């Protein structure tokens, strides 16, 4: 599709950018957008207000099915959740992140440094669940199943697929033993472990699962009528190749806010095209699928 060489995130951290993505507004307009990131230590009444219009709530009114697979991180239960902000279905993590193998009942006790409870376990809708497997593969599996379901129903749909990879902890698909070892020796290593080789495996696995999603669209003859947007909520950190920019995640320098941004829509967007138009996370809200008017 179209690759934006000047794509920017609204923030160098996750929750603020996700506020902009889902609302199409500058994050500072909402209290949740000032939490970078929102955590269990944030005020309990801070989260994405269920009454606020969002991309999924607007599309839902226009007749679209709406599903979030992966990371939410815009407020904690019981007051905030994807289901309260326009999504019909949710499978993923409520908080910022999770161990790639340990995402069951004891997941909130893992990787707590420096913020207790930052990691979270898998949820199905608003119910905690436990699934065995590597997180990126589990999210890819559910995304493919979601596409298959919408293909059968012939319902127009929004699938928000928010992979946790390659967020720390740095664990590749074959690192389950290493994952357990790090939990046993203490949470302080939650960001300090890993290698570039491990990071590369995480990205390769992410890429493979994105490929599975695109193939599912092809298999069900949905690709020509589906807009695919690929981006990130902040710049790279630790093992990322940020060159030639300065700065990284958490910093308001190019390396902290310049992100991948690709739009794909066969027949409407030329494949392999490039644009140097500056754009930012909240601009994705301006991509209105058929059936959603500007007035909506």
N, C-alpha and C positions, 0 to 999 in steps of 0.2 A: 504493500500500500504506500501511503505517503509518510515519509519520515521528516519530522520537524527537527532541524538542527539547533533551534533555539527554544526548546521546550523547557518550561520552568514549573516547579512545584510552588504552591502558595506559601510553603513554610519549609524550613530545613528539618522538620520533624513530622511525625505521623498524624496525630489527631487533628492538628490544625489544618493540614492539607486535606484530610478526609472530610472535614467540615465544609471546606470550599468545594470539594468534588460533589458531594451529595446535595448541596444547597445552591451552588452556582453563585455564591456571595463571598465577599471577603470574610475570612474567618473571624476577624476582630468584631464583627457585628453580633456575634453570639458568645456568651460566656464559655461554652465548651470549646470554641475556637481559640481561646486564650490559654487553654491548658496544653502544654507541650512537654510531654504527652499527658493525657488524662490517665489517672492512676487511682488505686484504692485510697490514696492519701488526698485526692482532690475532694472538694466539697461534695457532699452526698447528693445535693440537688443540681449538680452540674452534669449535663449531658445534652444530647441533641433533643430539643423539645418535640414530643410526638405531634404537636399541632403545627410544626413548621413544614411548609411545602418542601419536598425533596424530589430528586429525579425519580425514584421509584413510586412515590405517592402520586406524582403528576401522570406518569405513564400508566399507573393502575387505574386512574380515573379515565384514561383514554382507551381502556380495554386490554391492556397488556398484563400478562402474568409476570410476576416479579420474584426473583430468587437471589439471595446472597449466599455465596459459598466462600468460606474463608474468614478473613479478619473483619471485625466490626470496629471496636475501639472508639466508640462515640458515646459511651455511658454504660453504666452497669445496671443489671437487674436489681430490684424489680421495676424501677421507674423508666428505664431506657432499654431499648433493644431494637434490632432490625424490624421485628414484627410490629413495633409501635411506630415505625417511621416509613411505612409504605411497602415493605416486603411481605409477600405471601408465605415464603419459605426461607428458612435459614439453616445452614449446616456449617459450623466453624467455631471460632473462638471469639468470646465476648471482649477479652482484653487485648493487650498489645501483641502477645506472642505465646508460643508454647514450645516445649521440647518436641523435637521431631519424632520421638518414639514414645515418650511418656506424656500422654495427653488424656489420662483417665482421672480418677477421683483424687489422686494425690498430686496431680499436676500443679495446682496452685502453690504447693510447698517447694516446688523446684525453681531454681534460678530467681530467688527473691532479692538478691543484692543489686542495687541499693534500696529498692522499693519493695516492701513485703507484698506478696500477692500479685505482682505484676504479671506473671505468667498465668495462663488460664487453661482450663480443660475444654474439650470438645462439647458442643451443644447441638442438639437436634431440636429446631424451633427454640423453645426456652428451657428445655430439659437437658441436664447433663447426661452425656453418654460416653461410652468407652468403645473405641474401635482399635483394632490391632493393625499396625502398618506404619509406613513412613508418611509423614504429614502431607508432603507435596503430592504423593501418589493418591492418598485418600481424597484430597480436594479435587484432583484431576478426575478420579473415578466418579465423584458426585457431580461434577460439572458435565461430564459426558452423559450420565444418567438423566440429568436435568434437561439437556438438549433433546435426548431421545423422548422424554415425556412430553415436551412441548411439541415435538414433531408429530407425535401420535394425536395430540389434541388439536393440532393446527392453530393453536393460540399464539398471537404475537407475544413476544416475551423480552424482558430485560434479565440478563444473567450478569450479575456483578461477581466476578471471580477474583477474589483478593487473596492470592497466595501469600503465605507467610515467608516463603523463601525469597531471597537469601538472607533474611533477618537472622541475627544470632538467636540461639546458640549455633555455632558453626558445626553442623553434623551432616555428613553425606548419607546417601541411602544405605550404605553398608557399615555405618558407624554405631549400631545399636549398643555394642559392648562399651564403646568409648562414652556414649551418652550416659550409661549407668555409672561408669567409673567417675565421671565428673560430678554427678549428683551425690555420690557417696563421699567425695573428698571435700565438698563444700561449694556453696553458691557463688563465692567470690570470683570463680573462674568463668562465669556465664558468658562474658564477652572476650576474655583473654585467651581462650582455647582456640584450636583450629589452625589451619594452614591455608596457603593459597591453593594447594592441591585439593583440599577438602571443599573450599569455596567454589572452585571450578566444577567439582562434581555436583554441588548443590545447584549451580546455574545450569549445568547440562541436563539435570533431572527436571528442573523447571521448564527448560526449553522443550524437552520431550513431552511434557504434559500439556504445554500449550499446543504442540503439534497434534496431540490426541484430540484436543477440543476443536481445532480447525478441521481435522479429518471428520469428526462427527458432524460438523456443519455440511461438509461435502457429501458425506454418506447419506444424509437426509435431505439433500438438495435445498439447503437453507442458506448456503454461502452467498449467493447472489443478492439475497434480500436481507442480509445481516451486516450491520456496522460493527466492526471489531476495533476497540480502542485499547492500546497497550501503553501503560505509563507507570510511574512510580510516585510514592508520596514524599520522597526526599532524595537527596544525593547519596552517593555511596559512602561506605565506611570501611575501615580496617583493611580488607583485602581487595576492595574495588579498585579498578583502574580509572582514576579520576583525571589523569593527565589529558590535556594541558592546563586544567583549571587548578586554582588554589582553593583550599578549604575542603570540607567534607560534611557529612551529616552533623546536625546541630549548629552549623555555622552559616551565617548569612553572606557567604562568598559563593562564587560560581559553582564550586565543587559541592556545595551543600544544597543548592536549589536547581541546578541544571540537571534535567532528568530525561530519560528516553521518552519519546512521544511518537506513536505511530497510529495512523488511522487506515483501516482496510475496509473497502466496500467494492467488490468486483463489479465492473460495469459502470461505476460512478467515480471512483478514485483510481487514477492510473497507477498500476503496479510499478514499484521501483522508483517512484517519484520522490523528490526532495524539496523542502521549502525552508527558507531561512526566516519566515515570518515568526516573530516572537509570539509565543502563546503561553498560557498559564493554566493551571489545573481547573479553575472555575470556568474556563472557556468551553470545556467539554459539555457543559449544560446547554450550550447554544446549538448543539447537534440535535435537531428535532426530527425524530423518525416520522414516517407517514402517519397521519392521524392525530398528531399533537401540534396544535396551532401555536403561533407566537403568543396569542392572547392567553392560552393555557399556561 
